Amino acid sequence: MKTYNIFKNTTYAIEGLLVLIKEKAFLIELFFVIVFSIILLFLDVTLTQKSIMFMSLMVILITEALNTAIENVVDLVTSEWRELAKKAKDTASGAVFLSIFQAIVVWSINLF
């Protein structure tokens, strides 16, 4: 049975974050998350609202990480154009779009 090593697994997580930092889409989204997180510090809303608004930003980064993972696996499986590969990549990209949309909705509800 394989043993769980928290230090080794943390290393894997950090390596994954380093992969993400090299992705242009992730860097753009990270920039906006940082900017909006700073803005969030100065907004006159409750701590609960700030938490919800911050979590909506984090969902964008999490979804982009999953999108990147899906794209990498698809590229590993086939280098040829395949309809199913396109659907997988487009669906993952659609999830990122939906996460951005939900963040816009959450921020709009809490600000207006």
Buried (B, 14 or more C-beta within 10 A) or exposed (E): EEEEEEEEEEEEEEEEEEBBEEBEBBEEBBEBBEEBBEEBEEBEEEEEBBEBBBEBBEBBBEBBBBBBBBBEEBEEEEEEEEEEBEEBBEEBBEBBEEBBEBBEEBBEEBEE
